[in-house]
Amino acid sequence: MTRRCWLTAASSAPDVDQVRGLWRAARAAGEPRWYLDLIARIGRQAAAVPPRAGS
């Protein structure tokens, strides 16, 4: 998966657990730390947003 795809997938992930899984997969793929930090930032933002009604 390209770097752009990891970020796109993390941005559209339905919950923070999904972002964590993507972070682990990106790490296993050998992405650099600075890039993993970008994915983690998306996860922190997702965790800060309250769940949507009906989700």
PyMOL Python script that loads the backbone (N, CA, C, O; Angstrom):
from pymol import cmd

cmd.read_pdbstr("""\
ATOM      1  N   MET A   1       0.858  -1.174   0.000  1.00  0.00           N
ATOM      2  CA  MET A   1       0.000   0.000   0.000  1.00  0.00           C
ATOM      3  C   MET A   1       0.902   1.234   0.000  1.00  0.00           C
ATOM      4  O   MET A   1       1.899   1.276   0.721  1.00  0.00           O
ATOM      5  N   THR A   2       0.561   2.217  -0.792  1.00  0.00           N
ATOM      6  CA  THR A   2       1.370   3.432  -0.835  1.00  0.00           C
ATOM      7  C   THR A   2       1.078   4.300   0.379  1.00  0.00           C
ATOM      8  O   THR A   2       0.079   4.106   1.072  1.00  0.00           O
ATOM      9  N   ARG A   3       1.945   5.241   0.623  1.00  0.00           N
ATOM     10  CA  ARG A   3       1.747   6.125   1.771  1.00  0.00           C
ATOM     11  C   ARG A   3       0.423   6.865   1.686  1.00  0.00           C
ATOM     12  O   ARG A   3      -0.273   7.009   2.691  1.00  0.00           O
ATOM     13  N   ARG A   4       0.085   7.314   0.545  1.00  0.00           N
ATOM     14  CA  ARG A   4      -1.179   8.042   0.402  1.00  0.00           C
ATOM     15  C   ARG A   4      -2.366   7.141   0.755  1.00  0.00           C
ATOM     16  O   ARG A   4      -3.335   7.604   1.356  1.00  0.00           O
ATOM     17  N   CYS A   5      -2.296   5.884   0.392  1.00  0.00           N
ATOM     18  CA  CYS A   5      -3.385   4.952   0.687  1.00  0.00           C
ATOM     19  C   CYS A   5      -3.535   4.719   2.192  1.00  0.00           C
ATOM     20  O   CYS A   5      -4.661   4.627   2.682  1.00  0.00           O
ATOM     21  N   TRP A   6      -2.427   4.621   2.939  1.00  0.00           N
ATOM     22  CA  TRP A   6      -2.514   4.444   4.392  1.00  0.00           C
ATOM     23  C   TRP A   6      -3.245   5.621   5.019  1.00  0.00           C
ATOM     24  O   TRP A   6      -4.123   5.432   5.861  1.00  0.00           O
ATOM     25  N   LEU A   7      -2.891   6.822   4.616  1.00  0.00           N
ATOM     26  CA  LEU A   7      -3.533   8.001   5.200  1.00  0.00           C
ATOM     27  C   LEU A   7      -4.997   8.093   4.807  1.00  0.00           C
ATOM     28  O   LEU A   7      -5.836   8.458   5.631  1.00  0.00           O
ATOM     29  N   THR A   8      -5.313   7.770   3.572  1.00  0.00           N
ATOM     30  CA  THR A   8      -6.702   7.788   3.121  1.00  0.00           C
ATOM     31  C   THR A   8      -7.520   6.764   3.895  1.00  0.00           C
ATOM     32  O   THR A   8      -8.632   7.055   4.335  1.00  0.00           O
ATOM     33  N   ALA A   9      -6.975   5.574   4.058  1.00  0.00           N
ATOM     34  CA  ALA A   9      -7.684   4.530   4.796  1.00  0.00           C
ATOM     35  C   ALA A   9      -7.888   4.931   6.252  1.00  0.00           C
ATOM     36  O   ALA A   9      -8.960   4.704   6.813  1.00  0.00           O
ATOM     37  N   ALA A  10      -6.872   5.524   6.864  1.00  0.00           N
ATOM     38  CA  ALA A  10      -6.998   5.953   8.256  1.00  0.00           C
ATOM     39  C   ALA A  10      -8.025   7.073   8.388  1.00  0.00           C
ATOM     40  O   ALA A  10      -8.799   7.093   9.345  1.00  0.00           O
ATOM     41  N   SER A  11      -8.037   7.992   7.447  1.00  0.00           N
ATOM     42  CA  SER A  11      -8.980   9.107   7.502  1.00  0.00           C
ATOM     43  C   SER A  11     -10.426   8.655   7.343  1.00  0.00           C
ATOM     44  O   SER A  11     -11.337   9.276   7.890  1.00  0.00           O
ATOM     45  N   SER A  12     -10.635   7.587   6.605  1.00  0.00           N
ATOM     46  CA  SER A  12     -12.007   7.122   6.372  1.00  0.00           C
ATOM     47  C   SER A  12     -12.389   5.953   7.280  1.00  0.00           C
ATOM     48  O   SER A  12     -13.479   5.398   7.144  1.00  0.00           O
ATOM     49  N   ALA A  13     -11.515   5.576   8.195  1.00  0.00           N
ATOM     50  CA  ALA A  13     -11.803   4.462   9.100  1.00  0.00           C
ATOM     51  C   ALA A  13     -12.994   4.816   9.997  1.00  0.00           C
ATOM     52  O   ALA A  13     -13.107   5.951  10.461  1.00  0.00           O
ATOM     53  N   PRO A  14     -13.877   3.850  10.241  1.00  0.00           N
ATOM     54  CA  PRO A  14     -15.077   4.132  11.027  1.00  0.00           C
ATOM     55  C   PRO A  14     -14.830   4.318  12.520  1.00  0.00           C
ATOM     56  O   PRO A  14     -15.656   4.913  13.212  1.00  0.00           O
ATOM     57  N   ASP A  15     -13.701   3.814  13.025  1.00  0.00           N
ATOM     58  CA  ASP A  15     -13.420   3.980  14.456  1.00  0.00           C
ATOM     59  C   ASP A  15     -11.917   3.918  14.712  1.00  0.00           C
ATOM     60  O   ASP A  15     -11.120   3.582  13.836  1.00  0.00           O
ATOM     61  N   VAL A  16     -11.568   4.254  15.942  1.00  0.00           N
ATOM     62  CA  VAL A  16     -10.150   4.336  16.297  1.00  0.00           C
ATOM     63  C   VAL A  16      -9.485   2.952  16.265  1.00  0.00           C
ATOM     64  O   VAL A  16      -8.289   2.857  15.989  1.00  0.00           O
ATOM     65  N   ASP A  17     -10.231   1.893  16.537  1.00  0.00           N
ATOM     66  CA  ASP A  17      -9.646   0.550  16.476  1.00  0.00           C
ATOM     67  C   ASP A  17      -9.190   0.210  15.067  1.00  0.00           C
ATOM     68  O   ASP A  17      -8.162  -0.439  14.872  1.00  0.00           O
ATOM     69  N   GLN A  18      -9.955   0.648  14.102  1.00  0.00           N
ATOM     70  CA  GLN A  18      -9.576   0.421  12.697  1.00  0.00           C
ATOM     71  C   GLN A  18      -8.281   1.179  12.378  1.00  0.00           C
ATOM     72  O   GLN A  18      -7.410   0.656  11.683  1.00  0.00           O
ATOM     73  N   VAL A  19      -8.158   2.402  12.883  1.00  0.00           N
ATOM     74  CA  VAL A  19      -6.945   3.188  12.654  1.00  0.00           C
ATOM     75  C   VAL A  19      -5.745   2.494  13.304  1.00  0.00           C
ATOM     76  O   VAL A  19      -4.656   2.464  12.732  1.00  0.00           O
ATOM     77  N   ARG A  20      -5.949   1.945  14.483  1.00  0.00           N
ATOM     78  CA  ARG A  20      -4.856   1.209  15.149  1.00  0.00           C
ATOM     79  C   ARG A  20      -4.387   0.040  14.293  1.00  0.00           C
ATOM     80  O   ARG A  20      -3.187  -0.206  14.167  1.00  0.00           O
ATOM     81  N   GLY A  21      -5.330  -0.670  13.715  1.00  0.00           N
ATOM     82  CA  GLY A  21      -4.972  -1.786  12.847  1.00  0.00           C
ATOM     83  C   GLY A  21      -4.189  -1.332  11.628  1.00  0.00           C
ATOM     84  O   GLY A  21      -3.234  -1.986  11.210  1.00  0.00           O
ATOM     85  N   LEU A  22      -4.600  -0.210  11.065  1.00  0.00           N
ATOM     86  CA  LEU A  22      -3.880   0.344   9.914  1.00  0.00           C
ATOM     87  C   LEU A  22      -2.473   0.774  10.317  1.00  0.00           C
ATOM     88  O   LEU A  22      -1.519   0.576   9.565  1.00  0.00           O
ATOM     89  N   TRP A  23      -2.343   1.369  11.516  1.00  0.00           N
ATOM     90  CA  TRP A  23      -1.029   1.789  12.012  1.00  0.00           C
ATOM     91  C   TRP A  23      -0.116   0.559  12.125  1.00  0.00           C
ATOM     92  O   TRP A  23       1.045   0.597  11.717  1.00  0.00           O
ATOM     93  N   ARG A  24      -0.656  -0.523  12.681  1.00  0.00           N
ATOM     94  CA  ARG A  24       0.148  -1.748  12.821  1.00  0.00           C
ATOM     95  C   ARG A  24       0.561  -2.309  11.469  1.00  0.00           C
ATOM     96  O   ARG A  24       1.691  -2.762  11.293  1.00  0.00           O
ATOM     97  N   ALA A  25      -0.361  -2.275  10.522  1.00  0.00           N
ATOM     98  CA  ALA A  25      -0.049  -2.789   9.184  1.00  0.00           C
ATOM     99  C   ALA A  25       1.009  -1.923   8.501  1.00  0.00           C
ATOM    100  O   ALA A  25       1.906  -2.445   7.838  1.00  0.00           O
ATOM    101  N   ALA A  26       0.905  -0.602   8.661  1.00  0.00           N
ATOM    102  CA  ALA A  26       1.893   0.306   8.072  1.00  0.00           C
ATOM    103  C   ALA A  26       3.265   0.079   8.717  1.00  0.00           C
ATOM    104  O   ALA A  26       4.291   0.105   8.038  1.00  0.00           O
ATOM    105  N   ARG A  27       3.270  -0.140  10.017  1.00  0.00           N
ATOM    106  CA  ARG A  27       4.534  -0.411  10.711  1.00  0.00           C
ATOM    107  C   ARG A  27       5.148  -1.704  10.198  1.00  0.00           C
ATOM    108  O   ARG A  27       6.350  -1.767   9.939  1.00  0.00           O
ATOM    109  N   ALA A  28       4.317  -2.743  10.049  1.00  0.00           N
ATOM    110  CA  ALA A  28       4.813  -4.026   9.546  1.00  0.00           C
ATOM    111  C   ALA A  28       5.331  -3.896   8.115  1.00  0.00           C
ATOM    112  O   ALA A  28       6.221  -4.638   7.699  1.00  0.00           O
ATOM    113  N   ALA A  29       4.764  -2.941   7.363  1.00  0.00           N
ATOM    114  CA  ALA A  29       5.206  -2.724   5.980  1.00  0.00           C
ATOM    115  C   ALA A  29       6.496  -1.915   5.914  1.00  0.00           C
ATOM    116  O   ALA A  29       7.053  -1.710   4.836  1.00  0.00           O
ATOM    117  N   GLY A  30       6.969  -1.454   7.079  1.00  0.00           N
ATOM    118  CA  GLY A  30       8.249  -0.749   7.108  1.00  0.00           C
ATOM    119  C   GLY A  30       8.165   0.753   6.883  1.00  0.00           C
ATOM    120  O   GLY A  30       9.161   1.386   6.532  1.00  0.00           O
ATOM    121  N   GLU A  31       6.981   1.328   7.083  1.00  0.00           N
ATOM    122  CA  GLU A  31       6.862   2.787   6.928  1.00  0.00           C
ATOM    123  C   GLU A  31       7.687   3.489   8.004  1.00  0.00           C
ATOM    124  O   GLU A  31       7.811   2.980   9.118  1.00  0.00           O
ATOM    125  N   PRO A  32       8.250   4.648   7.682  1.00  0.00           N
ATOM    126  CA  PRO A  32       9.091   5.362   8.648  1.00  0.00           C
ATOM    127  C   PRO A  32       8.274   5.938   9.811  1.00  0.00           C
ATOM    128  O   PRO A  32       7.061   6.120   9.715  1.00  0.00           O
ATOM    129  N   ARG A  33       8.969   6.212  10.893  1.00  0.00           N
ATOM    130  CA  ARG A  33       8.322   6.693  12.123  1.00  0.00           C
ATOM    131  C   ARG A  33       7.509   7.963  11.895  1.00  0.00           C
ATOM    132  O   ARG A  33       6.411   8.097  12.435  1.00  0.00           O
ATOM    133  N   TRP A  34       8.036   8.897  11.099  1.00  0.00           N
ATOM    134  CA  TRP A  34       7.311  10.164  10.891  1.00  0.00           C
ATOM    135  C   TRP A  34       5.970   9.905  10.218  1.00  0.00           C
ATOM    136  O   TRP A  34       4.994  10.611  10.472  1.00  0.00           O
ATOM    137  N   TYR A  35       5.928   8.901   9.368  1.00  0.00           N
ATOM    138  CA  TYR A  35       4.680   8.576   8.673  1.00  0.00           C
ATOM    139  C   TYR A  35       3.699   7.883   9.619  1.00  0.00           C
ATOM    140  O   TYR A  35       2.497   8.148   9.580  1.00  0.00           O
ATOM    141  N   LEU A  36       4.214   7.001  10.461  1.00  0.00           N
ATOM    142  CA  LEU A  36       3.375   6.365  11.474  1.00  0.00           C
ATOM    143  C   LEU A  36       2.790   7.409  12.421  1.00  0.00           C
ATOM    144  O   LEU A  36       1.655   7.272  12.880  1.00  0.00           O
ATOM    145  N   ASP A  37       3.561   8.442  12.709  1.00  0.00           N
ATOM    146  CA  ASP A  37       3.065   9.526  13.561  1.00  0.00           C
ATOM    147  C   ASP A  37       1.879  10.244  12.918  1.00  0.00           C
ATOM    148  O   ASP A  37       0.963  10.669  13.622  1.00  0.00           O
ATOM    149  N   LEU A  38       1.884  10.383  11.601  1.00  0.00           N
ATOM    150  CA  LEU A  38       0.744  10.998  10.908  1.00  0.00           C
ATOM    151  C   LEU A  38      -0.509  10.137  11.057  1.00  0.00           C
ATOM    152  O   LEU A  38      -1.601  10.652  11.295  1.00  0.00           O
ATOM    153  N   ILE A  39      -0.343   8.846  10.915  1.00  0.00           N
ATOM    154  CA  ILE A  39      -1.479   7.937  11.082  1.00  0.00           C
ATOM    155  C   ILE A  39      -1.977   7.997  12.526  1.00  0.00           C
ATOM    156  O   ILE A  39      -3.184   8.016  12.766  1.00  0.00           O
ATOM    157  N   ALA A  40      -1.059   8.026  13.480  1.00  0.00           N
ATOM    158  CA  ALA A  40      -1.439   8.106  14.890  1.00  0.00           C
ATOM    159  C   ALA A  40      -2.199   9.396  15.183  1.00  0.00           C
ATOM    160  O   ALA A  40      -3.137   9.390  15.980  1.00  0.00           O
ATOM    161  N   ARG A  41      -1.810  10.489  14.556  1.00  0.00           N
ATOM    162  CA  ARG A  41      -2.515  11.758  14.752  1.00  0.00           C
ATOM    163  C   ARG A  41      -3.972  11.632  14.297  1.00  0.00           C
ATOM    164  O   ARG A  41      -4.879  12.142  14.954  1.00  0.00           O
ATOM    165  N   ILE A  42      -4.187  10.953  13.177  1.00  0.00           N
ATOM    166  CA  ILE A  42      -5.553  10.732  12.688  1.00  0.00           C
ATOM    167  C   ILE A  42      -6.329   9.905  13.717  1.00  0.00           C
ATOM    168  O   ILE A  42      -7.499  10.183  13.978  1.00  0.00           O
ATOM    169  N   GLY A  43      -5.692   8.904  14.292  1.00  0.00           N
ATOM    170  CA  GLY A  43      -6.333   8.086  15.313  1.00  0.00           C
ATOM    171  C   GLY A  43      -6.698   8.876  16.554  1.00  0.00           C
ATOM    172  O   GLY A  43      -7.777   8.690  17.117  1.00  0.00           O
ATOM    173  N   ARG A  44      -5.807   9.757  16.986  1.00  0.00           N
ATOM    174  CA  ARG A  44      -6.109  10.584  18.155  1.00  0.00           C
ATOM    175  C   ARG A  44      -7.274  11.523  17.876  1.00  0.00           C
ATOM    176  O   ARG A  44      -8.113  11.754  18.746  1.00  0.00           O
ATOM    177  N   GLN A  45      -7.326  12.054  16.681  1.00  0.00           N
ATOM    178  CA  GLN A  45      -8.438  12.929  16.314  1.00  0.00           C
ATOM    179  C   GLN A  45      -9.745  12.140  16.286  1.00  0.00           C
ATOM    180  O   GLN A  45     -10.780  12.640  16.729  1.00  0.00           O
ATOM    181  N   ALA A  46      -9.704  10.922  15.773  1.00  0.00           N
ATOM    182  CA  ALA A  46     -10.910  10.086  15.716  1.00  0.00           C
ATOM    183  C   ALA A  46     -11.372   9.738  17.133  1.00  0.00           C
ATOM    184  O   ALA A  46     -12.574   9.680  17.391  1.00  0.00           O
ATOM    185  N   ALA A  47     -10.437   9.506  18.047  1.00  0.00           N
ATOM    186  CA  ALA A  47     -10.790   9.159  19.421  1.00  0.00           C
ATOM    187  C   ALA A  47     -11.417  10.341  20.147  1.00  0.00           C
ATOM    188  O   ALA A  47     -12.217  10.150  21.062  1.00  0.00           O
ATOM    189  N   ALA A  48     -11.065  11.556  19.752  1.00  0.00           N
ATOM    190  CA  ALA A  48     -11.576  12.754  20.419  1.00  0.00           C
ATOM    191  C   ALA A  48     -12.986  13.124  19.968  1.00  0.00           C
ATOM    192  O   ALA A  48     -13.670  13.890  20.646  1.00  0.00           O
ATOM    193  N   VAL A  49     -13.419  12.596  18.850  1.00  0.00           N
ATOM    194  CA  VAL A  49     -14.742  12.915  18.309  1.00  0.00           C
ATOM    195  C   VAL A  49     -15.769  11.971  18.927  1.00  0.00           C
ATOM    196  O   VAL A  49     -15.588  10.754  18.879  1.00  0.00           O
ATOM    197  N   PRO A  50     -16.838  12.502  19.503  1.00  0.00           N
ATOM    198  CA  PRO A  50     -17.851  11.604  20.066  1.00  0.00           C
ATOM    199  C   PRO A  50     -18.506  10.749  18.981  1.00  0.00           C
ATOM    200  O   PRO A  50     -18.629  11.194  17.840  1.00  0.00           O
ATOM    201  N   PRO A  51     -18.925   9.538  19.318  1.00  0.00           N
ATOM    202  CA  PRO A  51     -19.559   8.670  18.313  1.00  0.00           C
ATOM    203  C   PRO A  51     -20.835   9.290  17.769  1.00  0.00           C
ATOM    204  O   PRO A  51     -21.538  10.010  18.477  1.00  0.00           O
ATOM    205  N   ARG A  52     -21.127   9.006  16.511  1.00  0.00           N
ATOM    206  CA  ARG A  52     -22.344   9.516  15.883  1.00  0.00           C
ATOM    207  C   ARG A  52     -23.558   8.766  16.403  1.00  0.00           C
ATOM    208  O   ARG A  52     -23.467   7.590  16.755  1.00  0.00           O
ATOM    209  N   ALA A  53     -24.684   9.443  16.450  1.00  0.00           N
ATOM    210  CA  ALA A  53     -25.929   8.799  16.852  1.00  0.00           C
ATOM    211  C   ALA A  53     -26.246   7.673  15.890  1.00  0.00           C
ATOM    212  O   ALA A  53     -26.145   7.835  14.674  1.00  0.00           O
ATOM    213  N   GLY A  54     -26.627   6.542  16.434  1.00  0.00           N
ATOM    214  CA  GLY A  54     -26.976   5.417  15.594  1.00  0.00           C
ATOM    215  C   GLY A  54     -25.804   4.571  15.158  1.00  0.00           C
ATOM    216  O   GLY A  54     -25.987   3.587  14.442  1.00  0.00           O
ATOM    217  N   SER A  55     -24.587   4.938  15.579  1.00  0.00           N
ATOM    218  CA  SER A  55     -23.396   4.160  15.195  1.00  0.00           C
ATOM    219  C   SER A  55     -23.064   3.144  16.246  1.00  0.00           C
ATOM    220  O   SER A  55     -22.096   2.397  16.099  1.00  0.00           O
TER     221      SER A  55
END
""", "prot")
cmd.dss("prot")
cmd.show_as("cartoon", "prot")
cmd.util.cbc("prot")
cmd.orient("prot")
